[in-house]
Amino acid sequence: MTSAWEEIDEWGPEKVLQVYDPDTGMKGVLVIDNTSKGPGKGGIRFAPSVTPLEVFRLARTMTWKCAASGLPFGGAKGGIIADPNKVDRVSWMKSFAKMIRPYCPSQYIAATDVGTTELDMAIFAHEIGDMRACTGKPSELGGIPHELGTTGYGVSVALQTAFDILKELKLIQLSKSQTRVVIQGFGNVGSFAARFLDQNGIKVVGVSDVSGFIYSKDKNGLNIPKLMKDMKGKAKLSDLKDYEYDLRDKDEIFEIDLDIFIPAAMGGVINNKTAPKLLGNGVKMVVEAANIPTTVDACEYLYKNKIWVIPDFLANAGGVIGSFVEYQGRTEKEAFDLIEYKITKNIKEVLTEAIMKEENPRKIATELSEQIVYRAMLLRKGAISVAREAYDRKDKISL
């Protein structure tokens, strides 16, 4: 397997664990990237495609995400290498928890991710023996489940904040009622992003998953409440083939006219092949709901063609902000209030600076996060005088 150490740098990773349980066949990875701001925070991905390198890159995204959100967490990520529907997921989750127990929750605090749910977090916390070992637990265990839509809500806030800024500066010539949004991925994140956008009068004209693409030419877009109701008890969009939906091949999502594209599935879906298609179809903004959905080259290509890409670790931070509220023992309402406040603030700060400096928003966001983590690293080493100098330098942001 590819090693995460191939991309080691001054930020991390601090630890890379690859674990195997011969009794169950469980293979897993834990990457603790940087804990200078606190224990590493990040979900457990349960999928056959998981690799150590992928887990490292996701952990690094969490480092920047927690820093940008002003949370007392570092970055980390877990991964179990299998299809959760084809193995004994309970025994595999227990096995993974048992093998990484020495690091939880002092160095790693888990959460849900692709392939894991609040029930998996209940299993994980009980196996570790500490409810602080993870967030996204069932409400009966004091959790604020991600199934409430915290990440999707944050994506909707990010989109609307960015839209308002760009419209005010006449960088987007659209009204919200005219805007056509397309969402790739209709799981927990994509479906709730669609719901919250629809509630705010922004029409979603298409959604897709691995099984297909549902599109509407109606001037009002898709009936999202009806779609979510029809999807209850169903695993994928293709299960709606007998309903009155225009169900197409999933790749047709890159073939229709649109204004805003929300990748809410897996990484790398916007690349050298698909980015030109989005540009040709009229896209004006990409809001990254998934982690690392846009390759470096594609992101730069879109920016050079005046397409605004709102970085994943700003746009999809709702989940980890909600996790922080759960970690503090606070309420669901407080979680949604804090998500709105922090994401609105961060999008305004980054996008405004990016526009003023004529720089890619991802570059600006990454630099701001790096400075926060850098100062935390210096303080952890006890280099107070050096840290103070970093605080005072004019090219560093203020806390």
C-alpha positions as CSV (number, residue, x, y, z in Angstrom):
1,M,0.0,0.0,0.0
2,T,1.1,3.6,-0.7
3,S,2.8,5.2,2.3
4,A,1.5,8.4,3.9
5,W,5.1,9.2,4.8
6,E,5.7,10.0,1.1
7,E,4.2,13.4,1.8
8,I,5.7,14.2,5.2
9,D,6.5,17.9,5.8
10,E,6.9,20.3,8.6
11,W,3.2,20.0,9.6
12,G,3.1,16.2,10.0
13,P,2.0,13.5,10.1
14,E,2.9,12.8,13.7
15,K,1.7,9.2,13.6
16,V,0.7,6.7,10.9
17,L,-0.7,3.4,12.1
18,Q,-1.7,0.5,9.9
19,V,-3.5,-2.2,11.9
20,Y,-4.6,-5.7,11.1
21,D,-6.7,-8.2,13.1
22,P,-6.3,-11.8,11.9
23,D,-9.4,-12.9,13.8
24,T,-11.8,-10.7,11.8
25,G,-9.7,-9.8,8.8
26,M,-10.0,-6.1,9.7
27,K,-7.5,-3.8,8.0
28,G,-7.4,-0.2,9.1
29,V,-5.4,3.0,9.1
30,L,-5.1,5.9,11.6
31,V,-3.2,9.0,10.7
32,I,-2.7,11.6,13.4
33,D,-1.4,14.6,11.4
34,N,-0.9,17.5,13.8
35,T,-2.0,17.9,17.5
36,S,-0.4,21.3,18.2
37,K,-3.9,22.8,18.8
38,G,-5.4,19.8,20.5
39,P,-6.2,16.1,19.9
40,G,-6.6,15.2,16.3
41,K,-10.2,15.3,15.1
42,G,-11.5,13.4,12.1
43,G,-14.0,10.8,11.0
44,I,-13.6,7.1,10.3
45,R,-14.0,6.2,6.6
46,F,-15.3,2.7,6.0
47,A,-14.8,1.8,2.3
48,P,-12.8,-0.6,0.1
49,S,-11.0,2.3,-1.6
50,V,-9.3,3.5,1.6
51,T,-5.6,3.9,1.4
52,P,-3.0,5.3,3.9
53,L,-2.2,8.1,1.5
54,E,-5.9,9.0,1.2
55,V,-6.3,8.9,5.0
56,F,-3.3,11.2,5.4
57,R,-4.6,13.8,2.9
58,L,-8.0,13.7,4.7
59,A,-6.2,14.2,8.0
60,R,-4.3,17.2,6.6
61,T,-7.6,18.7,5.5
62,M,-8.8,18.3,9.1
63,T,-5.8,20.1,10.4
64,W,-6.6,23.1,8.2
65,K,-10.3,22.8,8.8
66,C,-10.1,22.8,12.6
67,A,-7.6,25.7,12.5
68,A,-9.8,27.8,10.1
69,S,-12.8,27.1,12.3
70,G,-11.0,28.3,15.5
71,L,-11.4,24.9,17.2
72,P,-9.1,23.4,19.9
73,F,-8.5,20.3,17.7
74,G,-5.7,19.2,15.5
75,G,-6.2,17.0,12.4
76,A,-6.5,13.2,12.1
77,K,-8.4,10.6,10.2
78,G,-9.3,6.9,10.5
79,G,-10.0,4.4,7.8
80,I,-11.2,0.8,7.6
81,I,-10.5,-1.0,4.3
82,A,-13.7,-2.8,3.3
83,D,-17.2,-2.4,2.1
84,P,-19.2,-2.1,5.4
85,N,-22.1,-3.9,3.8
86,K,-20.0,-7.0,3.0
87,V,-18.3,-7.6,6.3
88,D,-19.4,-7.9,9.9
89,R,-19.2,-4.1,10.5
90,V,-19.8,-4.4,14.3
91,S,-16.9,-6.8,14.9
92,W,-14.7,-4.8,12.5
93,M,-15.5,-1.5,14.2
94,K,-14.8,-3.0,17.6
95,S,-11.5,-4.4,16.4
96,F,-10.4,-1.1,14.9
97,A,-11.4,0.7,18.2
98,K,-9.5,-1.9,20.3
99,M,-6.3,-1.5,18.2
100,I,-6.2,2.3,18.3
101,R,-7.5,2.6,21.9
102,P,-4.2,3.9,23.3
103,Y,-4.6,7.1,21.3
104,C,-8.3,7.8,22.1
105,P,-9.3,10.4,23.1
106,S,-5.9,11.9,24.1
107,Q,-4.6,12.1,20.6
108,Y,-7.5,11.2,18.4
109,I,-11.3,11.9,18.5
110,A,-13.3,10.0,15.9
111,A,-16.5,10.9,14.1
112,T,-18.6,9.6,11.2
113,D,-17.5,9.7,7.6
114,V,-18.2,7.9,4.4
115,G,-19.5,4.5,5.3
116,T,-20.0,5.1,9.0
117,T,-23.1,6.2,11.1
118,E,-24.0,7.3,14.6
119,L,-24.5,3.6,15.5
120,D,-20.9,2.9,14.5
121,M,-19.8,5.8,16.8
122,A,-21.8,4.2,19.7
123,I,-20.0,0.9,19.1
124,F,-16.6,2.7,18.9
125,A,-17.2,4.8,22.1
126,H,-18.3,1.7,24.1
127,E,-15.3,-0.3,22.9
128,I,-12.9,2.5,23.8
129,G,-14.7,2.9,27.1
130,D,-14.9,6.6,26.9
131,M,-17.7,8.7,25.4
132,R,-15.2,11.4,24.6
133,A,-13.5,9.1,22.1
134,C,-15.8,10.2,19.3
135,T,-18.5,12.6,18.3
136,G,-21.6,12.1,16.1
137,K,-22.9,9.7,18.6
138,P,-26.7,9.0,19.0
139,S,-28.5,11.6,21.0
140,E,-29.2,8.9,23.7
141,L,-25.5,8.9,24.4
142,G,-25.3,12.7,24.5
143,G,-24.4,13.1,20.9
144,I,-25.3,15.5,18.1
145,P,-25.6,13.0,15.2
146,H,-24.2,14.2,11.8
147,E,-27.5,12.7,10.5
148,L,-29.1,15.9,11.7
149,G,-27.5,17.6,8.7
150,T,-24.8,19.8,10.3
151,T,-22.4,19.4,7.4
152,G,-25.0,20.0,4.8
153,Y,-26.3,23.0,6.7
154,G,-22.8,24.5,6.8
155,V,-22.5,24.0,3.0
156,S,-25.7,25.9,2.5
157,V,-24.5,28.7,4.7
158,A,-21.1,28.8,2.8
159,L,-22.9,28.9,-0.6
160,Q,-25.3,31.7,0.4
161,T,-22.5,33.8,2.1
162,A,-20.2,33.5,-0.9
163,F,-23.1,34.2,-3.3
164,D,-24.0,37.4,-1.4
165,I,-20.5,38.7,-1.4
166,L,-19.9,38.0,-5.1
167,K,-23.2,39.5,-6.1
168,E,-22.7,42.6,-4.0
169,L,-19.3,43.1,-5.8
170,K,-21.0,42.4,-9.2
171,L,-18.8,39.4,-9.7
172,I,-21.9,37.2,-10.2
173,Q,-24.9,38.5,-12.3
174,L,-27.6,36.3,-10.9
175,S,-30.5,36.4,-8.4
176,K,-30.9,33.6,-6.0
177,S,-34.2,32.6,-7.6
178,Q,-32.5,32.3,-11.0
179,T,-29.6,30.2,-9.7
180,R,-29.3,26.6,-10.8
181,V,-27.6,24.3,-8.3
182,V,-26.4,20.8,-9.1
183,I,-25.3,18.5,-6.3
184,Q,-23.1,15.4,-6.9
185,G,-23.7,13.0,-4.1
186,F,-27.1,12.6,-2.3
187,G,-26.0,11.1,0.9
188,N,-26.2,12.8,4.3
189,V,-24.3,15.9,3.2
190,G,-25.7,16.4,-0.3
191,S,-29.3,15.7,0.7
192,F,-29.3,18.1,3.6
193,A,-27.5,20.8,1.6
194,A,-30.3,20.5,-1.0
195,R,-32.9,20.7,1.7
196,F,-31.5,23.8,3.3
197,L,-30.9,25.6,0.0
198,D,-34.5,24.7,-1.1
199,Q,-35.8,26.2,2.1
200,N,-34.0,29.4,1.3
201,G,-35.4,29.7,-2.2
202,I,-32.4,28.4,-4.1
203,K,-33.4,25.9,-6.7
204,V,-31.6,22.6,-7.0
205,V,-32.1,21.3,-10.6
206,G,-30.1,18.1,-10.3
207,V,-28.7,15.5,-7.9
208,S,-26.7,12.4,-8.4
209,D,-25.1,9.4,-6.7
210,V,-23.2,6.3,-7.8
211,S,-26.4,4.9,-9.4
212,G,-27.7,7.8,-11.4
213,F,-28.6,11.4,-12.0
214,I,-32.0,13.0,-11.4
215,Y,-32.6,16.2,-13.4
216,S,-35.4,18.7,-13.7
217,K,-36.0,21.3,-16.4
218,D,-38.9,22.8,-14.4
219,K,-38.4,26.5,-13.6
220,N,-38.7,25.7,-9.9
221,G,-36.1,22.9,-10.0
222,L,-36.5,19.6,-8.2
223,N,-39.2,19.2,-5.5
224,I,-36.6,18.5,-2.8
225,P,-39.0,17.7,0.1
226,K,-40.8,15.2,-2.1
227,L,-37.5,13.7,-3.3
228,M,-36.2,13.2,0.2
229,K,-39.6,11.6,1.2
230,D,-39.4,9.3,-1.8
231,M,-35.9,8.3,-0.9
232,K,-36.8,7.1,2.6
233,G,-36.0,3.4,2.9
234,K,-34.1,3.5,-0.3
235,A,-30.3,3.1,-0.7
236,K,-29.8,4.9,-4.0
237,L,-31.4,7.2,-6.6
238,S,-31.8,4.4,-9.1
239,D,-34.4,2.9,-6.7
240,L,-36.7,5.7,-7.9
241,K,-36.7,4.3,-11.5
242,D,-40.5,3.6,-11.3
243,Y,-41.2,7.1,-10.0
244,E,-41.9,10.2,-12.1
245,Y,-38.3,11.4,-12.2
246,D,-36.0,12.1,-15.1
247,L,-33.4,9.5,-14.2
248,R,-30.2,9.6,-16.3
249,D,-26.7,8.2,-16.2
250,K,-24.6,9.6,-13.4
251,D,-22.0,11.1,-15.6
252,E,-24.6,13.3,-17.3
253,I,-24.2,15.6,-14.3
254,F,-21.3,17.2,-16.2
255,E,-23.3,17.7,-19.3
256,I,-26.0,20.2,-18.2
257,D,-26.2,23.9,-17.9
258,L,-25.7,25.1,-14.3
259,D,-24.6,28.0,-12.1
260,I,-23.3,26.4,-8.9
261,F,-21.8,22.9,-8.6
262,I,-21.6,21.2,-5.2
263,P,-19.4,18.1,-5.2
264,A,-20.6,16.2,-2.1
265,A,-19.4,12.7,-2.9
266,M,-15.8,11.4,-3.1
267,G,-12.4,13.1,-3.8
268,G,-10.9,14.1,-7.1
269,V,-14.2,14.3,-9.1
270,I,-13.3,17.7,-10.5
271,N,-10.2,17.1,-12.5
272,N,-8.5,17.9,-15.8
273,K,-11.3,16.1,-17.6
274,T,-14.4,17.3,-15.8
275,A,-13.4,20.9,-15.0
276,P,-13.5,22.1,-18.7
277,K,-17.0,20.5,-18.9
278,L,-18.2,22.5,-15.9
279,L,-16.7,25.7,-17.4
280,G,-18.4,25.0,-20.8
281,N,-21.8,24.4,-19.0
282,G,-21.7,27.9,-17.4
283,V,-20.6,27.1,-13.9
284,K,-19.8,30.3,-11.8
285,M,-19.0,28.8,-8.5
286,V,-18.0,25.5,-7.0
287,V,-18.8,24.8,-3.3
288,E,-16.8,21.9,-2.0
289,A,-19.0,19.8,0.3
290,A,-16.8,16.7,-0.1
291,N,-13.2,16.5,1.1
292,I,-10.6,17.2,-1.6
293,P,-13.1,16.9,-4.5
294,T,-11.1,19.1,-6.8
295,T,-7.5,18.4,-7.9
296,V,-4.9,21.0,-7.6
297,D,-4.6,21.5,-11.3
298,A,-8.4,21.7,-11.8
299,C,-8.8,24.2,-9.0
300,E,-6.2,26.5,-10.6
301,Y,-7.8,26.0,-14.0
302,L,-11.2,27.1,-12.7
303,Y,-9.8,30.1,-10.8
304,K,-7.9,31.3,-13.9
305,N,-11.2,31.1,-15.8
306,K,-13.0,33.2,-13.1
307,I,-14.8,30.4,-11.4
308,W,-14.9,30.7,-7.7
309,V,-14.1,27.6,-5.7
310,I,-15.0,27.7,-2.0
311,P,-12.5,25.3,-0.3
312,D,-13.7,22.2,1.4
313,F,-12.2,22.9,4.8
314,L,-14.3,26.1,4.9
315,A,-17.5,25.0,3.2
316,N,-17.9,21.6,4.9
317,A,-16.8,22.6,8.4
318,G,-20.3,22.3,9.8
319,G,-19.7,18.7,10.8
320,V,-16.6,19.4,12.9
321,I,-18.1,22.6,14.4
322,G,-21.1,20.5,15.5
323,S,-18.7,17.9,16.9
324,F,-17.1,20.6,19.0
325,V,-20.4,21.6,20.4
326,E,-21.2,18.0,21.2
327,Y,-17.7,17.6,22.8
328,Q,-18.6,20.5,25.1
329,G,-21.9,18.9,26.0
330,R,-24.0,21.7,24.5
331,T,-27.3,21.5,22.5
332,E,-28.3,20.9,18.9
333,K,-29.5,24.5,18.6
334,E,-26.2,25.8,19.8
335,A,-24.5,23.6,17.2
336,F,-26.5,25.1,14.3
337,D,-26.0,28.6,15.6
338,L,-22.3,28.2,15.9
339,I,-22.0,26.7,12.5
340,E,-23.8,29.6,10.9
341,Y,-21.6,32.1,12.8
342,K,-18.3,30.5,12.1
343,I,-18.8,29.6,8.5
344,T,-20.2,33.0,7.6
345,K,-17.3,34.7,9.3
346,N,-14.7,32.5,7.6
347,I,-16.1,32.7,4.1
348,K,-16.3,36.5,4.4
349,E,-12.7,36.8,5.6
350,V,-11.2,34.5,3.0
351,L,-13.3,35.5,0.0
352,T,-12.8,39.2,0.7
353,E,-9.0,38.8,1.0
354,A,-8.9,36.6,-2.1
355,I,-10.8,39.2,-4.1
356,M,-8.6,42.1,-2.8
357,K,-5.3,40.2,-3.4
358,E,-6.6,38.6,-6.7
359,E,-5.6,35.2,-5.3
360,N,-7.2,31.8,-5.4
361,P,-9.4,31.4,-2.3
362,R,-7.9,28.0,-1.5
363,K,-4.4,29.6,-1.3
364,I,-5.6,32.4,1.0
365,A,-7.5,29.9,3.2
366,T,-4.6,27.5,3.4
367,E,-2.1,30.3,4.3
368,L,-4.4,31.6,7.1
369,S,-4.8,28.1,8.6
370,E,-1.0,27.4,8.3
371,Q,-0.3,30.5,10.3
372,I,-2.7,29.5,13.1
373,V,-1.1,26.0,13.3
374,Y,2.4,27.4,13.0
375,R,1.9,29.6,16.1
376,A,0.4,26.7,18.0
377,M,3.4,24.6,17.1
378,L,5.8,27.2,18.4
379,L,3.8,27.6,21.6
380,R,3.8,23.9,22.2
381,K,7.6,23.9,21.9
382,G,7.8,26.7,24.5
383,A,9.2,29.1,21.9
384,I,7.3,32.0,23.4
385,S,9.6,34.8,22.1
386,V,9.5,33.3,18.6
387,A,5.7,32.9,18.8
388,R,5.4,36.5,19.9
389,E,7.4,37.6,16.9
390,A,5.1,35.6,14.7
391,Y,2.1,37.3,16.3
392,D,3.5,40.8,15.7
393,R,4.6,40.3,12.1
394,K,2.4,42.3,9.8
395,D,2.1,39.5,7.3
396,K,0.5,37.2,9.9
397,I,-3.2,37.4,10.7
398,S,-4.3,38.5,14.2
399,L,-6.1,36.1,16.5
